[in-house]
């Protein structure tokens, strides 16, 4: 969507592939474009770590994410990943 920036918008709107879902495919030089998307709720959480270890950073990220890390047999980092009957973690 951002490729071509504001100046490329009139050309994009002339192409049927870029036809908006609602309203006319008409460029307004005063307002430009408004793009609205929908996805699952997201909370961003940034932390400064006193380490250069990517492994440690990833472990922390998995711990605080909603989906988290997969359940494992034995050791939570190196143990065998447990799956249900359908093979899903």
Beta strands, then each sheet from edge to edge (+ up, - down):
end
